[in-house]
Amino acid sequence: MFSFKKDKTGFFSALSLIIVASATVIATGILLAQGIREGNWEYYSVPIKIVLAVSWIACMTIVLVRIGVFAVQRGNKKIQELQSGEKQAHQPDPQGPDLEQPK
């Protein structure tokens, strides 16, 4: 069964997304404030677009990597379940075979 307490990858991907989002807000705010202070905020529109584009790409990369890691984890779990099922199927029945007695 999946346990959120043992999901280290999910924790670090969420932490990475929070860091990227925070850095994006701070960088955009600084660029916009600098432009407003100088009186020509349109001069900073290209750097703001670059910051937003890079952060969007970073967020999508983090999410896609997390989905890939989750798929690998799910596949490994399925393989383990199949192998444990095969081991149980090859072990002899401790009670012996069920033979019905004719009456």
Rosetta blueprint (number, residue, H / E / L):
1 M L
2 F L
3 S L
4 F H
5 K H
6 K H
7 D L
8 K H
9 T H
10 G H
11 F H
12 F H
13 S H
14 A H
15 L H
16 S H
17 L H
18 I H
19 I H
20 V H
21 A H
22 S H
23 A H
24 T H
25 V H
26 I H
27 A H
28 T H
29 G H
30 I H
31 L H
32 L H
33 A H
34 Q H
35 G H
36 I H
37 R H
38 E H
39 G L
40 N L
41 W H
42 E H
43 Y H
44 Y H
45 S H
46 V H
47 P H
48 I H
49 K H
50 I H
51 V H
52 L H
53 A H
54 V H
55 S H
56 W H
57 I H
58 A H
59 C H
60 M H
61 T H
62 I H
63 V H
64 L H
65 V H
66 R H
67 I H
68 G H
69 V H
70 F H
71 A H
72 V H
73 Q H
74 R H
75 G H
76 N H
77 K H
78 K H
79 I H
80 Q H
81 E H
82 L H
83 Q H
84 S H
85 G H
86 E H
87 K H
88 Q H
89 A H
90 H H
91 Q L
92 P L
93 D L
94 P L
95 Q L
96 G L
97 P L
98 D L
99 L L
100 E L
101 Q L
102 P L
103 K L
